[in-house]
Amino acid sequence: MTKKCIIIGASHAAAQLTTSLRQGGWEGEILVIGDEPHLPYQRPPLSKAFLSGEKTAEDLVIRPATFYQKQDVQFRQDRVIEINREKQTVTLANGEELGYDKLALCMGSRVREINLPGCNLNGIHYLRNLADAESIKNNAAKDQHAVIVGGGYIGLETAASLRKLGMQVSVLEMEPRILKRVTAPEVSEFYHRLHTENGVQIINNISVSGFQGNSHVEKVVCADGSELPAHLVVIGVGVLPNTELAEASGLVVNNGIMVDEFCVTSDPNIVAAGDCTNKLSKIYDRRIRLESVPNATEQAKTAAASMCDSQKDFTTLPWFWSDQYELKLQIAGLSQGYDQIVVRGNRLTTQSFAVFYLKSGQLIAADCVNRPQEFLLSKKLIAENIAIPPEQLEDDSIPAKEILLRIAGKSGQLTFT
């Protein structure tokens, strides 16, 4: 009898998991159950290249249908409403039960929704999946007003894309600065200036109290009584992990589905990978729930190895990216808890610089704007716990590539002569 694997969620993690399972020797059935009518696709471009019209839906597909056919991977559009761990079955929305030998939870996350007067008017959108992005793009109109609620990466990427489409764009942020949760003030200031120079109006320290219009949104009403015209509203105020199904089945959940270093849940026959998981980071020595494609991919490799009875931890340093206008921001590591920053390059007069985040003199993260070599350098320094004097990080006269060559094969304190 061949074994059967069911994967819940047709996500980035699911796409990698199917591949890694076959590579790891899984010969049994593989069934992916997702609630969208698409094969797994890339989500980051939704707010960037797809929304601005540079890429099509076909461009976003991670792997073509022929690939899955060759790998004998089945897909089913449906919704799982229950997991019975004792019977090792899942129940679909229509009541059908399916048995599994191994179960993988790759359910990702969903947008955090708001409940304000007028929030159900036409023209008010969230951006999480392909249908959301298509709806926003279809609703975008040149010279009309768009209001973005939330000044995080999704909000700013969407603002940049809508400006490319010729819309008048305002970004509303309730914090004193955009990107406050994830970057230093210096980076926030740079992106505030970048968007302003590209015609975006950014208003900080402001919250939304409601929306007005007949059937379609016409105004955004703020708590201070001010109003902004709006033909299109995009709300980007964070996401929530999809953990309800796991929690209802009795799995341990705490800000994500709790997994061990091999992505196995509290049930040895169930693994989890991606945005919905909470896993120990050996680099930062704490449990973390990450929302990133690289994390989903590496966890899926780890989970697949566990399902194939091989324990391998593929997880590496967290990293992320954001494309806004013609700039690429590459982020290495997690900056929370930093006590010092070092800036390399001139952030005031150029569009190429890096901000290094240190804690007790040790590099823990870096934001690199159009600085790919500094990004690679930061990843190596953080992952290998290599110390380097802050003044040498700051010195732009020493090429990052040269520093990389000097530390090749070395560890500990880095010095220059």
Legacy VTK file of the C-alpha trace (Angstrom):
# vtk DataFile Version 3.0
C-alpha trace
ASCII
DATASET POLYDATA
POINTS 417 float
0.000 0.000 0.000
1.365 3.382 -0.974
1.241 6.212 1.513
-0.777 9.366 0.953
0.288 12.924 1.713
-2.239 15.742 1.841
-1.035 19.346 1.711
-3.512 21.997 2.857
-2.893 25.303 1.094
-1.652 25.825 -2.475
1.037 28.268 -1.381
4.729 28.958 -1.979
5.492 26.413 0.742
3.221 23.841 -0.922
4.934 24.279 -4.290
8.345 23.640 -2.758
7.060 20.811 -0.588
5.763 18.799 -3.540
9.130 19.099 -5.278
11.160 18.263 -2.189
8.969 15.277 -1.369
9.667 13.667 -4.724
13.348 14.539 -4.476
13.407 12.984 -1.007
11.997 9.691 -2.247
8.291 10.004 -1.447
6.625 7.538 -3.813
3.060 7.759 -2.562
0.179 10.043 -3.466
0.486 13.808 -3.099
-2.722 15.857 -3.012
-2.703 19.641 -2.641
-5.979 21.223 -1.493
-6.308 24.975 -2.002
-9.212 27.380 -2.050
-8.054 29.368 -5.112
-8.601 28.274 -8.734
-4.882 28.552 -9.485
-1.717 26.535 -9.243
0.725 27.951 -6.643
1.900 31.380 -7.755
4.287 34.108 -6.625
2.572 36.552 -4.282
5.209 39.299 -3.798
4.798 40.654 -7.374
1.064 41.225 -6.782
1.703 44.648 -5.249
4.588 45.370 -7.594
5.049 44.136 -11.166
1.588 42.583 -11.530
-0.339 45.579 -10.235
1.692 48.003 -12.346
1.054 45.871 -15.449
4.623 44.656 -16.000
3.706 40.997 -15.381
0.666 38.867 -16.181
-0.992 36.172 -14.107
0.745 33.551 -16.258
4.105 35.078 -15.357
3.455 34.501 -11.660
2.955 30.722 -11.753
5.778 29.085 -9.794
5.774 25.887 -11.862
3.658 24.944 -14.881
0.954 22.296 -14.821
3.167 19.938 -16.834
5.700 19.886 -14.004
3.138 18.687 -11.472
1.793 16.165 -13.947
5.254 14.667 -14.382
5.671 14.562 -10.608
2.216 12.955 -10.211
0.981 15.736 -7.925
-2.775 16.233 -7.768
-4.526 19.551 -7.064
-8.023 20.091 -5.803
-9.838 23.373 -5.298
-11.708 22.956 -2.044
-11.705 23.955 1.606
-10.739 21.774 4.541
-12.982 22.421 7.529
-11.732 19.786 9.973
-8.705 17.667 10.778
-9.295 14.436 12.708
-5.875 13.477 14.010
-7.039 10.225 15.599
-8.576 8.904 12.372
-5.965 10.715 10.237
-8.587 12.289 8.003
-9.516 15.738 6.773
-13.087 16.814 6.106
-13.927 19.034 3.158
-16.613 21.725 3.046
-19.007 19.320 1.295
-18.634 16.741 4.069
-16.288 14.402 2.187
-13.570 12.748 4.256
-10.082 12.039 2.923
-7.517 9.874 4.694
-3.832 10.721 4.999
-0.635 9.116 6.241
1.176 12.450 6.435
-0.394 15.906 6.531
1.283 19.223 5.716
-0.172 22.564 6.777
0.903 25.299 4.346
-2.033 27.606 4.926
-0.183 30.908 5.049
-1.844 34.024 6.404
-4.743 36.333 5.638
-5.196 40.081 5.718
-6.203 41.813 8.911
-9.582 43.371 8.169
-11.031 46.548 9.644
-14.581 47.154 10.802
-15.464 50.805 10.224
-18.547 52.589 8.874
-18.701 52.166 5.090
-15.980 49.505 4.966
-18.099 47.313 2.656
-18.480 49.921 -0.087
-17.333 48.983 -3.579
-13.860 50.259 -4.337
-12.410 49.281 -0.951
-9.849 46.511 -1.306
-7.354 44.357 0.513
-4.337 42.871 -1.262
-3.424 39.293 -0.491
-4.186 37.107 -3.509
-4.408 37.255 -7.275
-8.135 38.038 -7.272
-7.489 40.998 -4.953
-4.757 42.381 -7.209
-6.864 41.936 -10.348
-9.756 43.746 -8.698
-7.531 46.665 -7.671
-5.998 46.882 -11.138
-9.431 46.835 -12.782
-10.622 49.587 -10.439
-7.564 51.805 -10.984
-8.159 54.823 -13.202
-5.705 57.476 -14.343
-5.949 60.810 -12.492
-8.445 59.365 -9.994
-7.696 59.398 -6.260
-6.392 56.314 -4.435
-6.004 56.161 -0.671
-3.736 53.567 0.933
-4.491 52.840 4.588
-1.252 51.668 6.165
2.336 52.725 5.503
4.041 49.331 5.608
5.780 47.624 2.693
2.571 46.399 1.041
1.042 49.868 1.282
4.095 51.606 -0.129
4.599 49.077 -2.914
0.948 49.482 -3.877
1.313 53.268 -3.790
4.282 53.101 -6.166
2.426 50.792 -8.562
-0.698 52.975 -8.599
1.444 56.051 -9.306
2.866 54.206 -12.317
-0.745 53.766 -13.470
-1.270 57.525 -13.209
-3.406 57.678 -10.079
-3.269 60.410 -7.439
-2.162 58.566 -4.308
-2.317 59.320 -0.578
-0.904 57.057 2.141
-2.373 57.270 5.646
-0.257 55.972 8.533
-1.348 56.052 12.166
2.238 55.885 13.463
4.578 58.915 13.535
6.424 57.537 10.498
5.991 54.969 7.750
7.711 51.589 8.201
8.080 52.306 11.921
7.669 48.665 12.930
10.420 47.349 10.672
13.027 50.049 9.993
15.116 52.775 11.578
13.994 56.428 11.284
16.670 57.049 8.659
15.129 54.476 6.319
11.611 55.771 6.977
12.742 59.289 6.133
14.319 58.130 2.883
11.167 56.334 1.711
8.967 59.212 2.817
11.045 61.522 0.630
11.142 59.021 -2.259
7.362 58.724 -2.383
6.825 62.446 -1.951
9.169 63.151 -4.852
7.113 60.724 -6.934
3.897 62.584 -6.182
2.524 60.531 -3.266
0.980 62.367 -0.339
1.979 60.750 2.965
0.113 61.692 6.137
1.440 60.313 9.423
-0.163 60.327 12.869
-3.606 59.855 11.390
-6.264 57.172 11.711
-9.334 56.393 9.622
-12.797 56.576 11.176
-14.874 55.509 8.166
-15.699 55.677 4.477
-18.461 57.481 2.611
-20.178 56.961 -0.719
-23.370 55.617 -2.233
-22.594 52.171 -3.582
-18.966 53.056 -4.341
-16.480 54.717 -2.020
-16.090 58.450 -2.566
-14.391 59.698 0.600
-12.143 58.500 3.388
-13.039 60.123 6.699
-10.249 60.525 9.265
-10.489 60.679 13.045
-9.424 64.332 13.082
-12.413 65.226 10.904
-10.481 65.638 7.667
-11.674 63.952 4.471
-9.876 62.692 1.381
-11.497 62.015 -1.987
-11.184 58.374 -2.977
-12.112 56.392 -6.064
-10.027 53.470 -4.809
-8.993 52.440 -1.285
-6.458 49.747 -0.430
-6.198 48.651 3.191
-2.866 47.225 4.290
-2.776 46.952 8.068
-1.073 43.600 8.520
-1.863 39.901 8.310
-2.924 37.085 10.628
-1.663 33.477 10.459
-4.229 30.872 9.428
-4.066 28.683 12.517
-7.727 28.071 13.384
-7.893 24.661 11.693
-4.757 23.486 13.477
-5.904 24.821 16.832
-9.322 23.160 16.496
-7.588 19.825 15.915
-5.642 20.166 19.156
-2.253 21.102 17.730
-0.165 23.504 19.810
-0.611 27.068 18.515
0.943 30.290 19.809
1.255 33.117 17.258
1.492 30.428 14.610
1.505 26.660 14.548
4.300 25.564 16.847
6.863 23.374 15.083
10.215 21.919 16.108
13.495 22.435 14.275
12.384 19.875 11.665
9.009 21.608 11.057
7.076 18.836 12.797
4.055 19.934 14.820
2.939 18.478 18.154
1.571 15.590 16.066
4.391 13.492 14.520
2.298 12.832 11.395
1.696 16.535 10.706
4.238 19.092 9.504
3.768 22.799 8.835
5.644 25.381 6.783
5.407 29.048 5.853
3.663 32.093 7.275
1.440 30.010 9.557
4.301 28.513 11.600
6.216 29.520 14.703
9.748 28.112 14.752
12.886 28.594 16.808
15.554 30.706 15.110
18.990 29.457 16.091
20.568 32.711 14.920
18.378 34.915 17.118
17.746 32.294 19.827
14.014 32.915 19.985
10.833 31.673 18.386
9.745 33.632 15.322
6.820 33.640 12.926
8.036 34.955 9.576
6.116 36.189 6.556
8.494 35.682 3.661
8.952 33.543 0.583
12.518 32.417 1.447
11.308 31.265 4.864
8.385 29.338 3.345
10.698 27.685 0.829
13.334 26.614 3.363
10.744 25.360 5.842
9.068 23.343 3.097
12.380 21.616 2.358
12.771 20.836 6.043
9.191 19.565 6.348
9.573 17.342 3.285
12.710 15.768 4.726
10.811 14.972 7.930
7.974 13.370 5.973
10.537 11.222 4.200
11.941 10.108 7.568
15.062 12.230 7.250
15.786 15.003 9.738
17.343 18.023 8.030
16.978 21.679 8.975
17.347 23.813 5.839
16.384 27.088 7.546
18.831 29.949 6.980
19.032 33.631 7.878
15.713 35.461 7.315
15.761 37.806 4.341
13.229 39.885 2.468
12.946 42.404 -0.356
10.784 45.284 -1.531
10.604 46.899 -4.986
9.383 50.490 -5.081
9.725 52.553 -8.264
13.180 51.704 -9.647
14.689 50.854 -6.278
15.286 47.437 -4.766
15.465 47.168 -0.990
17.072 43.936 0.239
16.766 43.161 3.922
19.053 40.740 5.740
18.071 39.547 9.193
15.687 40.958 11.793
16.359 44.405 13.244
14.141 44.239 16.343
16.112 45.046 19.487
18.956 46.962 17.826
20.812 49.567 19.908
23.002 51.108 17.215
22.788 51.834 13.508
25.533 52.549 11.009
24.815 54.126 7.621
27.001 53.319 4.624
26.593 55.701 1.693
24.684 58.970 1.465
20.948 58.429 1.958
20.239 62.154 1.533
21.742 62.743 -1.902
21.764 59.292 -3.506
19.446 56.331 -3.921
22.077 53.781 -2.953
22.985 53.145 0.676
22.879 50.548 3.449
21.784 50.779 7.059
23.350 48.251 9.432
21.620 47.352 12.705
23.810 46.303 15.618
23.071 44.962 19.085
25.862 45.022 21.661
28.308 45.630 18.813
27.160 42.609 16.763
25.469 42.989 13.383
21.896 41.609 13.506
20.283 43.064 10.361
20.749 45.356 7.372
18.557 47.346 4.988
20.310 47.646 1.625
18.886 50.054 -0.968
20.364 49.282 -4.394
23.351 47.733 -2.592
23.455 44.020 -3.520
27.058 43.524 -2.355
26.290 44.961 1.087
23.295 42.635 1.242
25.481 39.596 0.560
28.065 40.843 3.053
25.428 41.318 5.750
23.970 37.857 5.243
27.383 36.277 5.743
28.350 38.403 8.752
25.067 37.728 10.550
24.717 34.048 9.681
28.299 33.254 10.698
28.323 35.635 13.686
31.387 37.445 12.385
32.234 40.682 14.192
33.374 43.760 12.308
34.068 47.223 13.752
31.162 49.609 13.033
33.465 52.229 11.555
34.548 49.749 8.912
30.933 48.967 8.042
30.427 52.689 7.600
33.515 53.256 5.446
32.206 53.339 1.885
35.733 53.543 0.492
36.211 49.841 1.237
34.155 47.892 -1.324
31.811 45.355 0.225
33.099 42.784 -2.242
36.597 43.260 -0.846
35.360 42.703 2.698
33.636 39.522 1.537
36.898 38.268 0.048
38.784 39.052 3.247
36.400 37.133 5.469
36.152 34.089 3.226
36.803 31.104 5.426
37.355 33.264 8.529
35.327 33.810 11.683
35.544 35.924 14.814
36.850 39.491 14.896
37.549 40.960 11.466
40.419 43.431 11.212
41.987 45.460 8.440
45.638 46.378 8.024
LINES 1 418
417 0 1 2 3 4 5 6 7 8 9 10 11 12 13 14 15 16 17 18 19 20 21 22 23 24 25 26 27 28 29 30 31 32 33 34 35 36 37 38 39 40 41 42 43 44 45 46 47 48 49 50 51 52 53 54 55 56 57 58 59 60 61 62 63 64 65 66 67 68 69 70 71 72 73 74 75 76 77 78 79 80 81 82 83 84 85 86 87 88 89 90 91 92 93 94 95 96 97 98 99 100 101 102 103 104 105 106 107 108 109 110 111 112 113 114 115 116 117 118 119 120 121 122 123 124 125 126 127 128 129 130 131 132 133 134 135 136 137 138 139 140 141 142 143 144 145 146 147 148 149 150 151 152 153 154 155 156 157 158 159 160 161 162 163 164 165 166 167 168 169 170 171 172 173 174 175 176 177 178 179 180 181 182 183 184 185 186 187 188 189 190 191 192 193 194 195 196 197 198 199 200 201 202 203 204 205 206 207 208 209 210 211 212 213 214 215 216 217 218 219 220 221 222 223 224 225 226 227 228 229 230 231 232 233 234 235 236 237 238 239 240 241 242 243 244 245 246 247 248 249 250 251 252 253 254 255 256 257 258 259 260 261 262 263 264 265 266 267 268 269 270 271 272 273 274 275 276 277 278 279 280 281 282 283 284 285 286 287 288 289 290 291 292 293 294 295 296 297 298 299 300 301 302 303 304 305 306 307 308 309 310 311 312 313 314 315 316 317 318 319 320 321 322 323 324 325 326 327 328 329 330 331 332 333 334 335 336 337 338 339 340 341 342 343 344 345 346 347 348 349 350 351 352 353 354 355 356 357 358 359 360 361 362 363 364 365 366 367 368 369 370 371 372 373 374 375 376 377 378 379 380 381 382 383 384 385 386 387 388 389 390 391 392 393 394 395 396 397 398 399 400 401 402 403 404 405 406 407 408 409 410 411 412 413 414 415 416
